[in-house]
Amino acid sequence: MDWLDWLIPWEFSPTLVLLFIVGGGLYVRGVRVHRVTRLRQALFWTGLVLLYLSLHTRVDYYAERLFFAHRLQHLVLHHLGPLLVMGSYPGQVMRAGLPARWRRLLLEFRRSLGGRVLEGLLTNKFLVPFMFVFLVVIWLVPSIQFYSMLDWRLYRLMNWSVVASGFLYWNLILDRRPSPPAVMSPGSRIISPIITMAPQMLVGAIITFTQHDIYPVFALCGRAIPMSAVMDQSLGGLTMWIPAGLIEICGLMFALSHLMRLSSKGRLRSRRERRRAAAPATAHA
């Protein structure tokens, strides 16, 4: 097979292509307005390319027919891709890429009641980490995994949901600001990856050491590479157990560097100071 054949989408999705074009286009426009370092640009484009390759190339064929390829795909969709993109801090850059009228509409929406409620949900420091773990584990329930691999609508929902939860989670963890205005305190941003990686590593270990076929859907579809179900599961469990944990440790190190930077600048606030800072905003609301 020619290597270019790998770039041909296994299942073409115009919606997905449009999202990548719009996202990349906004970033290009925003870079013309904001001064963005080459490192940040490299992080953004590397993360975006990895997400595209995982979602819209022949990689998807193997993800549907090998459990360990499926876990590698989700390692990129849930952990690595969103971490790289959010590590480039693209929000302000992409907003600058919007036409002026759209920026005004976005600002008006964020100030509205519906906008504040939506933003509160998408940045909730308890809900977002919970969904980050939940949306990995729930799709691994054998019965749910079986139907999601056979129904293209569930399959796309599964993939898009883990991408969305990854973006929302790393948006909180990689926040460089003190709290407030950041939702999570610098210390919480270090502790959170430790908490979220534990159940994922546990599930990965259970799958790794299970000695019977718990995901028969991959045998039903026909494994793309000849190997036993137990070997396929073991490799998939190890992927979820070790590499995913290492990526979360990288996120933790990002958060630790931000805490040290804030501490060196004297910008860390005590709990009492955070309450005082939050009180006027609460009273105004």
ChimeraX attribute file (.defattr): number of C-alpha atoms within 10 A of each C-alpha:
attribute: neighborCount
match mode: 1-to-1
recipient: residues
	/A:1	5
	/A:2	6
	/A:3	7
	/A:4	7
	/A:5	11
	/A:6	16
	/A:7	14
	/A:8	14
	/A:9	17
	/A:10	16
	/A:11	13
	/A:12	12
	/A:13	12
	/A:14	8
	/A:15	9
	/A:16	14
	/A:17	13
	/A:18	11
	/A:19	11
	/A:20	15
	/A:21	12
	/A:22	13
	/A:23	15
	/A:24	17
	/A:25	14
	/A:26	19
	/A:27	24
	/A:28	16
	/A:29	17
	/A:30	21
	/A:31	18
	/A:32	12
	/A:33	13
	/A:34	13
	/A:35	9
	/A:36	15
	/A:37	10
	/A:38	10
	/A:39	10
	/A:40	17
	/A:41	19
	/A:42	14
	/A:43	19
	/A:44	23
	/A:45	17
	/A:46	16
	/A:47	22
	/A:48	19
	/A:49	14
	/A:50	18
	/A:51	22
	/A:52	19
	/A:53	18
	/A:54	22
	/A:55	26
	/A:56	20
	/A:57	18
	/A:58	17
	/A:59	20
	/A:60	19
	/A:61	18
	/A:62	18
	/A:63	22
	/A:64	21
	/A:65	20
	/A:66	25
	/A:67	25
	/A:68	22
	/A:69	21
	/A:70	19
	/A:71	24
	/A:72	21
	/A:73	24
	/A:74	25
	/A:75	21
	/A:76	25
	/A:77	27
	/A:78	29
	/A:79	26
	/A:80	23
	/A:81	27
	/A:82	27
	/A:83	26
	/A:84	23
	/A:85	26
	/A:86	24
	/A:87	22
	/A:88	22
	/A:89	19
	/A:90	21
	/A:91	14
	/A:92	12
	/A:93	21
	/A:94	21
	/A:95	17
	/A:96	20
	/A:97	23
	/A:98	17
	/A:99	11
	/A:100	11
	/A:101	9
	/A:102	12
	/A:103	14
	/A:104	12
	/A:105	11
	/A:106	15
	/A:107	12
	/A:108	11
	/A:109	14
	/A:110	15
	/A:111	13
	/A:112	12
	/A:113	10
	/A:114	11
	/A:115	15
	/A:116	13
	/A:117	12
	/A:118	14
	/A:119	13
	/A:120	13
	/A:121	13
	/A:122	16
	/A:123	18
	/A:124	17
	/A:125	19
	/A:126	11
	/A:127	13
	/A:128	21
	/A:129	22
	/A:130	15
	/A:131	20
	/A:132	24
	/A:133	21
	/A:134	17
	/A:135	19
	/A:136	23
	/A:137	14
	/A:138	13
	/A:139	19
	/A:140	19
	/A:141	12
	/A:142	14
	/A:143	13
	/A:144	12
	/A:145	19
	/A:146	18
	/A:147	14
	/A:148	20
	/A:149	20
	/A:150	15
	/A:151	11
	/A:152	12
	/A:153	10
	/A:154	15
	/A:155	17
	/A:156	14
	/A:157	13
	/A:158	19
	/A:159	20
	/A:160	16
	/A:161	17
	/A:162	25
	/A:163	23
	/A:164	16
	/A:165	25
	/A:166	26
	/A:167	21
	/A:168	20
	/A:169	29
	/A:170	25
	/A:171	21
	/A:172	24
	/A:173	29
	/A:174	24
	/A:175	22
	/A:176	19
	/A:177	17
	/A:178	20
	/A:179	22
	/A:180	14
	/A:181	12
	/A:182	14
	/A:183	18
	/A:184	21
	/A:185	22
	/A:186	26
	/A:187	15
	/A:188	14
	/A:189	26
	/A:190	23
	/A:191	14
	/A:192	21
	/A:193	23
	/A:194	14
	/A:195	13
	/A:196	18
	/A:197	21
	/A:198	14
	/A:199	16
	/A:200	21
	/A:201	20
	/A:202	14
	/A:203	17
	/A:204	25
	/A:205	19
	/A:206	16
	/A:207	23
	/A:208	21
	/A:209	14
	/A:210	14
	/A:211	13
	/A:212	12
	/A:213	16
	/A:214	18
	/A:215	19
	/A:216	16
	/A:217	22
	/A:218	21
	/A:219	15
	/A:220	11
	/A:221	13
	/A:222	13
	/A:223	19
	/A:224	15
	/A:225	10
	/A:226	9
	/A:227	10
	/A:228	12
	/A:229	19
	/A:230	18
	/A:231	18
	/A:232	21
	/A:233	26
	/A:234	22
	/A:235	19
	/A:236	22
	/A:237	25
	/A:238	21
	/A:239	23
	/A:240	26
	/A:241	23
	/A:242	15
	/A:243	16
	/A:244	24
	/A:245	20
	/A:246	13
	/A:247	18
	/A:248	20
	/A:249	16
	/A:250	15
	/A:251	24
	/A:252	20
	/A:253	16
	/A:254	18
	/A:255	25
	/A:256	19
	/A:257	16
	/A:258	21
	/A:259	22
	/A:260	13
	/A:261	14
	/A:262	17
	/A:263	14
	/A:264	10
	/A:265	9
	/A:266	9
	/A:267	13
	/A:268	20
	/A:269	17
	/A:270	10
	/A:271	11
	/A:272	9
	/A:273	13
	/A:274	16
	/A:275	13
	/A:276	11
	/A:277	15
	/A:278	14
	/A:279	12
	/A:280	10
	/A:281	9
	/A:282	8
	/A:283	7
	/A:284	6
	/A:285	6
